[in-house]
Amino acid sequence: MLSHSCLSDLTIGKEAYKTRLYGDGKGGYVGATREDGGACAIAHVGRLVTVDGKRVLELTGYLTTPAQSTMLKEA
């Protein structure tokens, strides 16, 4: 998969993190990407769509910060 044409303009480095996406059974997906030990994350929300006849998972990434209640627990 790392040789896919959508990555052709990128140089691939070492593995940095993993993301798990959870489907709702209706084409919708959600998940979060966090670095180990990091408080912030990128929340991913998207749908399975068809682009040029190919099935593609199209996601929007949202920057996040810890919820205030989480910050209070850590203090």
Summary of the structure (lengths in Angstrom):
residues: 75
radius of gyration: 15.6
end to end distance: 41.8
largest distance: 50.7
contacts: 127
relative contact order: 0.17
helix: 13%
strand: 40%
